[in-house]
Amino acid sequence: MALFLKAILILHVHPLYVIDGDTFVFDHTRVRLYGLNAPEKGMKCYEEAKRALEEYLRDDTSMVIIGRDRFGRELAILWNSKGSSLYYLFSRGLAIPYPYSAPPIALGALRTALESWRPGCLFRSGNGTVTIISLDYNPPGPDYGKEKVVVYAKKPTTITLLNKRWESTTAYVTVGTNTITFTKPFMGNKGDVVIIHINGAFQDGVAYVPKAFTVHLTHTQSSPGVSG
């Protein structure tokens, strides 16, 4: 997706209405927040995320439009006295990261906000039973059967891996180092997130944009450094 910074700064954003935690209508135009994916209607934490964005937008808010998505919605990052829209939703555990290539101002805001990401409403707190060691999200040639995530498990268990599009897959891991190979494309070559949970209990996560950053979503003493 090619994105071009429009350098449009709009003050005093007052939406006509908020659709969910990452989309609202402003001046008869649908606006999609860059860098995050909030729950859709019917999903866990949908109402909480929607209310959070409504609360956020009660303050005088600045909006920078960085492009347009494939559905024709304006892509934007917001700032007000509460911080960036990324920080506000991430720090409350009301959205998962949705990283992809973007102008430097957007990547910088996303990279900074990822440090504040918390499991929050979306996941229960986990105990780090499974941690991510490395991932291969862009292997040479076709991705089928080549994308890999290497994890370390403290005990045998079944884990769920989640990406930025709310797609998930499960895998059984044994004690020690395990390599999980996806049989179909799972990780985006332009950026994605891999979150591991066990029955809703957050274990570990990594967000990345190739040639830009790789950010560990949790930092524990038992988590090895992640490589991409």
DASULWO-V37114 format. One record per residue. N is the residue number from 1. SS is DSSP state (A for helix, B for strand, O for the rest). PHI is phi as a letter, one per 40 degrees, with the letter a starting at -180 (none if undefined). Layout:
# DASULWO-V37114
<<N,SS,PHI> <N,SS,PHI>>
This chain:
# DASULWO-V37114
<<1,O,none> <2,O,c> <3,O,b> <4,O,b> <5,O,c> <6,O,c> <7,O,f> <8,B,b> <9,B,b> <10,B,b> <11,O,c> <12,O,f> <13,O,c> <14,O,b> <15,O,c> <16,O,c> <17,B,a> <18,B,c> <19,B,c> <20,B,a> <21,O,c> <22,O,b> <23,B,a> <24,B,a> <25,B,b> <26,B,b> <27,O,f> <28,O,g> <29,B,b> <30,B,c> <31,B,b> <32,B,b> <33,B,c> <34,O,c> <35,B,g> <36,B,a> <37,B,b> <38,B,c> <39,O,c> <40,O,c> <41,O,d> <42,O,g> <43,O,c> <44,O,d> <45,O,g> <46,A,d> <47,A,c> <48,A,c> <49,A,c> <50,A,c> <51,A,c> <52,A,c> <53,A,c> <54,A,d> <55,A,c> <56,A,d> <57,O,c> <58,O,c> <59,O,c> <60,O,d> <61,O,b> <62,B,c> <63,B,b> <64,B,b> <65,B,c> <66,B,b> <67,B,i> <68,B,a> <69,O,c> <70,O,c> <71,O,c> <72,O,g> <73,O,c> <74,B,c> <75,B,c> <76,B,a> <77,B,b> <78,B,b> <79,B,b> <80,B,a> <81,O,c> <82,O,c> <83,B,h> <84,B,c> <85,A,c> <86,A,c> <87,A,c> <88,A,c> <89,A,c> <90,A,c> <91,O,c> <92,O,b> <93,O,g> <94,O,b> <95,B,a> <96,B,c> <97,B,c> <98,B,b> <99,O,c> <100,O,a> <101,O,d> <102,O,a> <103,O,d> <104,A,d> <105,A,c> <106,A,c> <107,A,c> <108,A,c> <109,A,c> <110,A,c> <111,A,d> <112,A,c> <113,A,c> <114,A,c> <115,O,c> <116,O,c> <117,O,c> <118,O,b> <119,O,d> <120,O,f> <121,O,c> <122,O,c> <123,O,b> <124,B,c> <125,O,c> <126,O,b> <127,O,b> <128,O,g> <129,O,c> <130,B,b> <131,B,b> <132,B,c> <133,B,c> <134,B,a> <135,B,a> <136,B,b> <137,O,c> <138,O,a> <139,O,c> <140,O,c> <141,O,g> <142,O,d> <143,O,c> <144,O,d> <145,O,g> <146,O,b> <147,O,c> <148,B,b> <149,B,b> <150,B,b> <151,B,b> <152,B,b> <153,B,b> <154,O,c> <155,O,a> <156,O,c> <157,B,a> <158,B,b> <159,B,b> <160,B,b> <161,B,b> <162,B,b> <163,O,b> <164,O,c> <165,O,c> <166,O,g> <167,O,c> <168,B,b> <169,B,a> <170,B,b> <171,B,a> <172,B,c> <173,B,b> <174,O,b> <175,O,c> <176,B,h> <177,B,c> <178,B,b> <179,B,b> <180,B,b> <181,B,b> <182,O,c> <183,O,c> <184,O,a> <185,O,d> <186,O,b> <187,O,b> <188,O,c> <189,O,c> <190,O,b> <191,O,h> <192,B,a> <193,B,b> <194,B,b> <195,B,b> <196,B,b> <197,B,b> <198,B,b> <199,O,f> <200,O,g> <201,B,c> <202,B,c> <203,B,b> <204,B,a> <205,B,a> <206,B,b> <207,B,b> <208,B,a> <209,B,b> <210,O,d> <211,O,g> <212,O,b> <213,B,a> <214,B,b> <215,B,b> <216,B,c> <217,O,c> <218,O,a> <219,O,b> <220,O,b> <221,O,c> <222,O,c> <223,O,c> <224,O,c> <225,O,c> <226,O,c> <227,B,b> <228,O,b>>
